[in-house]
Amino acid sequence: MKNELIKEVKSKFIKIFKNNPLLIFSPGRINIIGEHTDYNGGYVFPAAVDKGIAAAIQKSDTGKSTAVALDLNSKVEFDLNNLKPSKQGSWENYVFGVVAEIQNRNKVVGDFNIVFKGNIPGGAGMSSSAALENSVVFGLNKLFDLGLTKTEMILISQQAEHNYVGVKCGIMDQYASMFGIKDHAILLDCRRLKSKPYKIDFKNHQFILINTNVKHSLSDSAYNDRRSACENIAKLLEVETLRDATEEDLEKIINKVTPENYQKALYVIQEIIRTKKAAKAIENNDLEKLGALIYASHNGLQHQYKVSCDELDFLVDQAKKNKYVLGARMMGGGFGGCTINLIARNKVKDFAASASKAYKNKFNKECSVYFIELSQGTHTV
Ligand code: GAF
């Protein structure tokens, strides 16, 4: 699947631009636990996967730059000296944003052509955006000898998302996509950008994803709203981020915040603790415990942070009814996309079939089941 994708972008590139490109694969990610904690300076527990974006990129000598999104059958030509965001929601903002942020760091990028295609459905909550941004910055760094470190590259990708795409995201997605390690998840301290790899090789259990195939609108503005609510509460508490606060600290300002925002901050404080506990559970091979933490994470996302939706809640309820699923929760920003499920290997087929059937009956639409492999981060191929 990945190889076919790479072959396809290569041959399309050669057909359009008549020279040989540099080929890059940049993965999407899952996240075991630690949702909406990254921009609060907390911990997350993601892993890069075998699905992502394949990009073919090369210098251009025609005096202009071109980007081609094969999935969308869309092509834009642009002038590197006159970059500004396109209308909100345009895919080219991911490309323009990365170039502009490189330029902001006084690095010189020359004209280039890029052709890309992905195999993560948009809106799945698996970070196709970060994968695309990382593929662009990684490719340009190589082509133009920019001398950027991987950490600088992910900060560029993140800024592109803030300033060109308009989502004030944390660093989890870009980090996981860039630094992923085969067969491992990464416990990431988002403040220090320090991570610890955990080999994931449960004997009798595995993670699977189920995509609701919905993405409710307003998710970007809801995301930014939550981020600023968290920042405001951190200010009230006189701490840098909610990572530095405890439940007791929060209780002291209970009268100064709305009950809704109180619950959101409480969720973040509790989720950071759950994430660290999840790492311990994996160290101890205690999958029951890990599963319980994953269910608790969903409960917080649904009732306290309020970023879930009926479709995600329904799939998590289906998981709860099945004793072979140890834990399930919504994954990523929310309002649609996938659930992640920790399930007994020999029961995957049964659960996938019963959950899919129930989902179809309830919503009159299909969900999709994804099997994933934990894979290496952004790389040339
Ligand atoms: C999105 C963001 F891009 C991440 O930074 C993170 O906040 C996530 O939502 C929620 O955990 O994927």
Boltz pocket constraint, residues with backbone or C-beta under 6 A from the ligand:
constraints:
  - pocket:
      binder: B
      contacts: [[A, 34], [A, 35], [A, 36], [A, 37], [A, 38], [A, 39], [A, 125], [A, 127], [A, 169], [A, 170], [A, 171], [A, 172], [A, 173], [A, 332], [A, 333], [A, 334]]
      max_distance: 6.0
